[in-house]
Amino acid sequence: MQATVDLPEAVLRQLEMLARREGATPGDLIRRIVEDHVARSQPPVARGPNVSLPLIPASETGPIRPVTGKDVDELLSDDRLTA
């Protein structure tokens, strides 16, 4: 889509100087400015609650050790576990 924008002469000169400095065209610069403004104007994305890890402190559970493949194999072969 094309649009015509009326800018004061002083703003247009500044826009052209900035575009030259950035190696862009005034149109590229206007497009980037508008895109940035539209992106900032979007409502914030809903996020889940802000939590810190670990959820259960080690002081309540004892030290936490990494789970290895052997640990998983032992748990899966345990007869007491059912699917």
C-alpha positions as CSV (number, residue, x, y, z in Angstrom):
1,M,0.0,0.0,0.0
2,Q,1.2,3.5,-0.7
3,A,0.4,6.6,1.3
4,T,1.2,10.2,1.1
5,V,2.5,11.9,4.3
6,D,2.7,15.7,4.7
7,L,5.7,16.6,6.8
8,P,7.0,20.0,7.9
9,E,10.0,20.9,5.8
10,A,12.3,20.8,8.8
11,V,11.2,17.3,9.7
12,L,11.6,16.1,6.1
13,R,15.2,17.5,6.1
14,Q,16.0,15.7,9.3
15,L,14.4,12.5,8.0
16,E,16.5,12.6,4.8
17,M,19.7,13.2,6.8
18,L,18.9,10.3,9.1
19,A,18.1,8.0,6.2
20,R,21.4,8.9,4.5
21,R,23.3,8.3,7.7
22,E,21.7,4.9,8.1
23,G,22.1,4.0,4.4
24,A,18.3,3.8,3.9
25,T,15.7,5.7,2.0
26,P,13.3,8.1,3.7
27,G,10.5,5.7,2.8
28,D,12.4,2.8,4.5
29,L,12.9,4.9,7.6
30,I,9.2,5.9,7.8
31,R,8.1,2.3,7.3
32,R,10.4,1.1,10.1
33,I,9.2,3.8,12.4
34,V,5.6,3.0,11.8
35,E,6.2,-0.8,12.2
36,D,8.0,-0.2,15.5
37,H,5.2,2.0,16.7
38,V,2.5,-0.5,15.7
39,A,4.4,-3.3,17.4
40,R,4.8,-1.3,20.6
41,S,1.1,-0.4,20.6
42,Q,-0.1,-4.1,20.6
43,P,-1.6,-5.3,23.8
44,P,0.9,-7.3,25.9
45,V,0.9,-11.0,25.5
46,A,-0.8,-12.8,28.4
47,R,1.8,-14.8,30.3
48,G,1.6,-17.3,33.1
49,P,2.5,-16.4,36.7
50,N,6.0,-15.3,37.3
51,V,7.7,-18.0,39.4
52,S,11.2,-18.5,40.5
53,L,12.9,-21.9,40.5
54,P,13.3,-24.2,42.3
55,L,9.6,-24.4,43.2
56,I,10.4,-26.6,46.2
57,P,13.6,-25.4,48.0
58,A,16.3,-28.0,48.5
59,S,16.1,-27.2,52.2
60,E,12.8,-29.0,52.3
61,T,13.7,-32.0,50.0
62,G,17.4,-32.5,50.5
63,P,19.9,-32.1,47.7
64,I,18.6,-32.5,44.2
65,R,20.7,-34.7,42.0
66,P,20.5,-35.0,38.2
67,V,18.3,-37.9,36.8
68,T,20.3,-40.2,34.6
69,G,19.1,-42.6,31.9
70,K,19.9,-45.5,34.4
71,D,17.5,-43.9,36.9
72,V,14.8,-43.7,34.3
73,D,15.4,-47.4,33.3
74,E,15.1,-48.5,37.0
75,L,11.9,-46.6,37.5
76,L,10.4,-48.0,34.3
77,S,11.3,-51.6,35.2
78,D,9.9,-51.2,38.7
79,D,7.0,-53.8,39.1
80,R,5.2,-51.5,41.5
81,L,4.5,-48.9,38.8
82,T,1.6,-49.5,36.6
83,A,0.7,-47.7,33.4
